Structures are given as C-alpha cells and as structure tokens.
C-alpha cells in the first residue's frame, strides 16, 4: 500500500529503511511493479519512511527513475497525510 519499504507502524514517520538495490527490487518493488504495469493505476501513495536516507515522497530515484521512467507510470503520486517533509525541493 505505501510505496515503498514501509514495514511497521511504530515510528514510521522517522524510520530509515536501509535496503540495497537488489533486495529492494526483488522484495519491495516487485509487487508495485506488477501492479503498475498490469493495472495502470491512476494514483500511488508514497510511504512515510525514508529509503536509504531520503524520504520516499522526495526520493528522485524512486519517483522519477523507477516509477516513471522504468515502469512507465504516468499517474499521480500522493503522500499519506503528513508524509511530505520538504515542500521546496
């Protein structure tokens, strides 16, 4: 549901999931990739947590490179309530 690597509720607003790219692609991203490519969703909700030091909703590699360029997602990405941390960048 939350894109991506959001595994628990406790401290999810401050958690930093440190995950190497292979593990990320094989375990965490695969389900999202299938959903994007096969169902063409209109919206994807970004996770609260950081992924390798960068908040998911502000992660250019995740949002632009993977989601849009690799998978061809052309819909809307939204944050889950207060998951936006830097409104300028």
MMTF fields as JSON, N, C-alpha, C and O atoms, coordinates in Angstrom:
{
  "mmtfVersion": "1.0.0",
  "mmtfProducer": "UNKNOWN",
  "numBonds": 355,
  "numAtoms": 356,
  "numGroups": 89,
  "numChains": 1,
  "numModels": 1,
  "chainsPerModel": [1],
  "groupsPerChain": [89],
  "chainIdList": ["A"],
  "bondAtomList": [4, 2, 8, 6, 12, 10, 16, 14, 20, 18, 24, 22, 28, 26, 32, 30, 36, 34, 40, 38, 44, 42, 48, 46, 52, 50, 56, 54, 60, 58, 64, 62, 68, 66, 72, 70, 76, 74, 80, 78, 84, 82, 88, 86, 92, 90, 96, 94, 100, 98, 104, 102, 108, 106, 112, 110, 116, 114, 120, 118, 124, 122, 128, 126, 132, 130, 136, 134, 140, 138, 144, 142, 148, 146, 152, 150, 156, 154, 160, 158, 164, 162, 168, 166, 172, 170, 176, 174, 180, 178, 184, 182, 188, 186, 192, 190, 196, 194, 200, 198, 204, 202, 208, 206, 212, 210, 216, 214, 220, 218, 224, 222, 228, 226, 232, 230, 236, 234, 240, 238, 244, 242, 248, 246, 252, 250, 256, 254, 260, 258, 264, 262, 268, 266, 272, 270, 276, 274, 280, 278, 284, 282, 288, 286, 292, 290, 296, 294, 300, 298, 304, 302, 308, 306, 312, 310, 316, 314, 320, 318, 324, 322, 328, 326, 332, 330, 336, 334, 340, 338, 344, 342, 348, 346, 352, 350],
  "bondOrderList": [1, 1, 1, 1, 1, 1, 1, 1, 1, 1, 1, 1, 1, 1, 1, 1, 1, 1, 1, 1, 1, 1, 1, 1, 1, 1, 1, 1, 1, 1, 1, 1, 1, 1, 1, 1, 1, 1, 1, 1, 1, 1, 1, 1, 1, 1, 1, 1, 1, 1, 1, 1, 1, 1, 1, 1, 1, 1, 1, 1, 1, 1, 1, 1, 1, 1, 1, 1, 1, 1, 1, 1, 1, 1, 1, 1, 1, 1, 1, 1, 1, 1, 1, 1, 1, 1, 1, 1],
  "groupList": [{"groupName": "UNK", "atomNameList": ["N", "CA", "C", "O"], "elementList": ["N", "C", "C", "O"], "formalChargeList": [0, 0, 0, 0], "bondAtomList": [1, 0, 2, 1, 3, 2], "bondOrderList": [1, 1, 2], "singleLetterCode": "X", "chemCompType": "L-PEPTIDE LINKING"}],
  "groupTypeList": [0, 0, 0, 0, 0, 0, 0, 0, 0, 0, 0, 0, 0, 0, 0, 0, 0, 0, 0, 0, 0, 0, 0, 0, 0, 0, 0, 0, 0, 0, 0, 0, 0, 0, 0, 0, 0, 0, 0, 0, 0, 0, 0, 0, 0, 0, 0, 0, 0, 0, 0, 0, 0, 0, 0, 0, 0, 0, 0, 0, 0, 0, 0, 0, 0, 0, 0, 0, 0, 0, 0, 0, 0, 0, 0, 0, 0, 0, 0, 0, 0, 0, 0, 0, 0, 0, 0, 0, 0],
  "groupIdList": [1, 2, 3, 4, 5, 6, 7, 8, 9, 10, 11, 12, 13, 14, 15, 16, 17, 18, 19, 20, 21, 22, 23, 24, 25, 26, 27, 28, 29, 30, 31, 32, 33, 34, 35, 36, 37, 38, 39, 40, 41, 42, 43, 44, 45, 46, 47, 48, 49, 50, 51, 52, 53, 54, 55, 56, 57, 58, 59, 60, 61, 62, 63, 64, 65, 66, 67, 68, 69, 70, 71, 72, 73, 74, 75, 76, 77, 78, 79, 80, 81, 82, 83, 84, 85, 86, 87, 88, 89],
  "secStructList": [7, 7, 5, 6, 6, 7, 7, 7, 1, 6, 6, 6, 6, 6, 7, 3, 3, 7, 7, 7, 2, 2, 2, 0, 0, 0, 0, 0, 0, 2, 2, 2, 2, 2, 2, 2, 2, 2, 2, 7, 7, 1, 3, 3, 3, 3, 7, 1, 1, 3, 3, 6, 6, 3, 3, 4, 4, 4, 7, 2, 0, 0, 0, 0, 0, 0, 0, 0, 0, 0, 6, 7, 7, 7, 1, 3, 3, 3, 3, 1, 1, 1, 7, 7, 7, 7, 1, 7, 7],
  "xCoordList": [0.816, 0.0, 0.858, 0.603, 1.831, 2.703, 3.959, 4.662, 4.234, 5.374, 6.614, 6.734, 7.465, 7.891, 8.705, 9.189, 8.848, 9.64, 9.117, 9.895, 7.807, 7.157, 6.643, 5.527, 7.457, 7.149, 6.495, 6.081, 6.384, 5.806, 5.186, 5.464, 4.348, 3.642, 4.417, 4.349, 5.151, 5.867, 6.983, 7.851, 6.956, 7.982, 8.122, 9.201, 7.049, 7.162, 7.465, 7.937, 7.199, 7.489, 8.974, 9.428, 9.728, 11.154, 12.053, 13.276, 11.472, 12.24, 13.002, 12.501, 14.211, 15.019, 15.309, 16.125, 14.644, 14.856, 16.119, 16.149, 17.143, 18.4, 18.334, 18.42, 18.182, 17.964, 18.815, 18.767, 19.594, 20.383, 19.466, 18.339, 19.95, 19.085, 18.548, 17.385, 19.351, 18.868, 17.71, 16.687, 17.866, 16.791, 15.564, 14.437, 15.786, 14.682, 13.891, 12.662, 14.577, 13.898, 13.24, 12.134, 13.899, 13.363, 12.233, 11.31, 12.297, 11.3, 10.3, 9.093, 10.764, 9.887, 9.231, 8.058, 9.946, 9.407, 8.621, 7.766, 8.88, 8.29, 6.766, 6.181, 6.115, 4.652, 4.103, 3.098, 4.763, 4.349, 4.555, 3.722, 5.668, 5.95, 4.858, 4.377, 4.472, 3.407, 2.109, 1.429, 1.763, 0.523, 0.535, -0.468, 1.646, 1.741, 1.643, 0.898, 2.384, 2.425, 1.163, 0.78, 0.514, -0.647, -1.98, -2.938, -2.067, -3.368, -3.412, -4.486, -2.247, -2.177, -2.96, -3.924, -2.553, -3.288, -3.188, -2.24, -4.159, -4.178, -3.314, -2.762, -3.197, -2.529, -1.684, -2.045, -0.566, 0.256, 0.548, 0.937, 0.355, 0.59, 2.002, 2.387, 2.752, 4.127, 4.143, 3.244, 5.171, 5.318, 5.842, 6.41, 5.638, 6.14, 7.652, 8.322, 8.168, 9.559, 10.586, 10.266, 11.823, 12.945, 13.374, 13.182, 13.942, 14.561, 16.004, 16.283, 16.912, 18.343, 18.649, 19.435, 18.009, 18.306, 17.43, 17.516, 16.586, 15.749, 14.281, 13.914, 13.441, 12.018, 11.469, 11.794, 10.644, 10.132, 9.446, 9.617, 8.681, 7.975, 8.907, 8.493, 10.155, 11.142, 12.304, 13.305, 12.165, 13.238, 13.165, 12.333, 14.03, 14.012, 14.238, 13.575, 15.163, 15.425, 14.165, 13.823, 13.481, 12.286, 11.119, 10.489, 10.838, 9.674, 9.869, 8.952, 11.041, 11.272, 11.892, 11.327, 13.047, 13.774, 13.02, 12.798, 12.633, 11.973, 10.519, 10.114, 9.745, 8.3, 7.912, 7.122, 8.447, 8.027, 8.832, 8.252, 10.156, 10.977, 11.043, 10.866, 11.295, 11.408, 10.054, 9.892, 9.08, 7.787, 6.741, 5.708, 6.977, 6.043, 4.818, 3.803, 4.896, 3.765, 3.564, 4.504, 2.322, 2.052, 0.932, 0.331, 0.663, -0.391, 0.114, 1.169, -0.643, -0.392, 0.233, -0.221, 1.265, 1.786, 1.317, 1.381, 0.849, 0.374, 1.076, 1.563, 1.124, 1.675, 0.535, -0.618, 0.87, -0.11, -0.126, 0.738, -1.093, -1.253, -0.013, 0.224, 0.77, 1.9, 3.239, 4.261, 3.246, 4.482, 5.386, 6.521, 4.929, 5.794, 6.625, 6.082, 7.917, 8.798, 9.452, 9.631, 9.817, 10.439, 9.548, 9.474, 8.884, 7.938, 8.588, 7.914, 9.893, 10.588, 11.264, 11.143, 11.971, 12.734, 11.864, 12.369],
  "yCoordList": [-1.192, 0.0, 1.253, 2.145, 1.365, 2.549, 2.272, 1.293, 3.106, 2.933, 3.524, 4.745, 2.919, 1.541, 1.3, 2.246, 0.06, -0.37, 0.171, 0.497, 0.262, 0.693, -0.553, -1.003, -1.112, -2.413, -2.391, -3.444, -1.246, -1.231, 0.123, 1.118, 0.14, 1.357, 2.21, 3.438, 1.572, 2.295, 3.147, 2.628, 4.418, 5.353, 5.397, 5.688, 5.112, 5.082, 6.445, 6.521, 7.52, 8.864, 9.206, 10.148, 8.455, 8.749, 7.568, 7.668, 6.47, 5.285, 5.492, 6.117, 4.964, 4.987, 3.542, 2.879, 3.052, 1.683, 1.65, 2.209, 1.0, 0.871, -0.459, -1.533, -0.363, -1.552, -1.45, -0.438, -2.492, -2.468, -2.633, -3.111, -2.239, -2.194, -3.566, -3.672, -4.602, -5.929, -6.374, -6.841, -6.231, -6.593, -5.736, -6.231, -4.463, -3.541, -3.99, -4.061, -4.287, -4.688, -6.051, -6.239, -7.01, -8.368, -8.531, -9.313, -7.805, -7.998, -6.857, -7.102, -5.626, -4.494, -3.897, -3.528, -3.796, -3.128, -4.048, -3.57, -5.324, -6.255, -6.203, -6.145, -6.223, -6.172, -4.878, -4.886, -3.772, -2.49, -2.461, -1.938, -3.025, -3.061, -3.822, -3.363, -4.97, -5.767, -4.972, -4.935, -4.337, -3.556, -2.404, -2.158, -1.701, -0.557, -1.014, -0.433, -2.044, -2.491, -3.212, -3.119, -3.929, -4.716, -4.011, -4.297, -3.098, -2.463, -0.984, -0.381, -0.384, 1.032, 1.921, 2.575, 1.945, 2.737, 4.238, 4.705, 4.969, 6.43, 7.105, 8.18, 6.455, 7.079, 6.075, 4.903, 6.538, 5.735, 6.583, 7.745, 5.986, 6.69, 6.397, 5.24, 7.443, 7.315, 7.015, 7.422, 6.302, 5.93, 7.096, 8.055, 6.987, 7.982, 7.921, 8.948, 6.722, 6.49, 7.004, 7.366, 7.018, 7.288, 5.962, 4.893, 6.052, 4.907, 5.286, 6.15, 4.639, 4.927, 6.409, 7.001, 6.987, 8.365, 9.445, 10.601, 9.1, 10.098, 9.703, 8.556, 10.65, 10.349, 9.853, 10.404, 8.824, 8.207, 9.217, 9.159, 10.13, 11.105, 12.136, 12.882, 12.184, 13.139, 12.432, 13.062, 11.136, 10.324, 10.323, 9.628, 11.095, 11.246, 9.911, 9.617, 9.108, 7.802, 6.948, 6.319, 6.92, 6.104, 6.639, 5.89, 7.934, 8.536, 8.74, 8.498, 9.176, 9.506, 8.343, 7.877, 7.884, 6.853, 5.524, 4.978, 5.012, 3.704, 3.807, 3.183, 4.575, 4.615, 5.138, 4.505, 6.255, 6.871, 6.398, 6.018, 6.421, 6.085, 4.577, 4.145, 3.771, 2.326, 1.654, 0.817, 2.021, 1.337, 2.041, 1.447, 3.274, 3.993, 4.541, 4.815, 4.705, 5.258, 6.717, 7.511, 7.073, 8.467, 9.074, 10.08, 8.448, 8.934, 9.913, 10.527, 10.04, 10.985, 10.263, 9.184, 10.85, 10.334, 11.274, 12.495, 10.693, 11.475, 10.999, 9.87, 11.859, 11.464, 11.035, 11.414, 10.252, 9.799, 10.794, 10.752, 11.669, 12.732, 13.616, 14.429, 13.476, 14.395, 13.792, 14.058, 12.995, 12.353, 13.278, 12.904, 14.467, 15.436, 16.167, 16.715, 16.178, 16.791, 18.055, 18.999, 18.102, 19.282, 19.764, 19.116, 20.874, 21.363, 22.208, 22.645, 22.439, 23.3, 22.479, 22.811, 21.416, 20.637, 19.818, 19.116],
  "zCoordList": [0.0, 0.0, 0.0, -0.808, 0.836, 0.868, 0.043, 0.293, -0.91, -1.806, -1.17, -1.277, -0.587, -0.534, 0.747, 1.368, 1.124, 2.283, 3.612, 4.509, 3.73, 4.971, 5.678, 5.419, 6.57, 7.157, 8.526, 9.011, 9.163, 10.503, 10.805, 10.135, 11.817, 12.205, 13.206, 13.156, 14.111, 15.153, 14.539, 13.837, 14.799, 14.32, 12.801, 12.284, 12.092, 10.63, 10.018, 8.884, 10.756, 10.255, 10.336, 9.687, 11.121, 11.289, 10.919, 11.025, 10.495, 10.148, 8.849, 7.914, 8.8, 7.59, 7.209, 7.85, 6.168, 5.704, 4.847, 3.751, 5.346, 4.613, 3.858, 4.453, 2.544, 1.722, 0.46, -0.24, 0.165, -1.063, -2.274, -2.145, -3.443, -4.626, -5.025, -5.415, -4.939, -5.322, -4.436, -4.937, -3.128, -2.199, -2.435, -2.427, -2.642, -2.906, -4.133, -4.089, -5.205, -6.446, -6.343, -6.85, -5.696, -5.633, -4.626, -4.852, -3.525, -2.464, -2.377, -2.38, -2.3, -2.027, -3.27, -3.223, -4.354, -5.541, -6.469, -7.215, -6.446, -7.413, -7.442, -8.523, -6.295, -6.253, -6.835, -7.545, -6.534, -7.097, -8.606, -9.345, -9.054, -10.491, -11.24, -12.276, -10.723, -11.346, -11.381, -12.407, -10.264, -10.203, -11.199, -11.869, -11.303, -12.223, -13.665, -14.455, -14.009, -15.398, -15.85, -17.016, -14.937, -15.34, -15.134, -15.853, -14.173, -13.911, -14.23, -14.232, -14.503, -14.862, -13.88, -14.277, -12.609, -11.611, -11.88, -12.511, -11.404, -11.551, -10.502, -10.736, -9.32, -8.185, -7.413, -7.302, -6.885, -5.981, -4.752, -4.862, -3.577, -2.326, -1.821, -1.654, -1.586, -1.11, 0.387, 1.124, 0.822, 2.226, 3.065, 2.543, 4.365, 5.315, 5.469, 5.581, 5.474, 5.87, 4.86, 3.727, 5.325, 4.427, 3.801, 4.381, 2.635, 1.988, 1.714, 0.883, 2.412, 2.285, 2.473, 1.732, 3.48, 3.869, 3.266, 3.679, 2.298, 1.626, 1.798, 1.546, 2.226, 2.355, 1.026, -0.026, 1.066, -0.161, -1.075, -2.293, -0.514, -1.339, -1.97, -2.858, -1.52, -2.036, -2.737, -3.079, -2.946, -3.497, -5.027, -5.611, -5.666, -7.125, -7.832, -8.827, -7.327, -7.942, -7.917, -8.918, -6.798, -6.637, -7.473, -8.22, -7.344, -8.01, -9.513, -10.298, -9.904, -11.307, -12.082, -13.071, -11.628, -12.377, -12.429, -13.51, -11.281, -11.239, -11.667, -12.648, -10.954, -11.166, -12.551, -13.251, -12.938, -14.204, -15.422, -16.439, -15.318, -16.491, -16.756, -17.896, -15.716, -15.924, -16.115, -17.003, -15.282, -15.316, -16.172, -16.482, -16.557, -17.41, -16.698, -17.339, -15.383, -14.631, -15.0, -14.955, -15.37, -15.741, -14.905, -15.283, -13.766, -12.887, -11.839, -11.994, -10.794, -9.713, -8.521, -8.141, -7.935, -6.668, -5.566, -5.705, -4.481, -3.342, -2.083, -2.02, -1.091, 0.198, 1.109, 0.905, 2.1, 3.077, 4.237, 5.114, 4.235, 5.221, 5.312, 4.419, 6.354, 6.548, 6.129, 6.762, 5.083, 4.637, 3.839, 3.542, 3.482, 2.801, 3.843, 4.802, 3.661, 4.644, 4.144, 4.915, 2.866, 2.292, 1.151, 0.107, 1.34, 0.353, -0.739, -1.671, -0.626, -1.575, -2.676, -3.855, -2.304, -3.291, -4.19, -5.066]
}
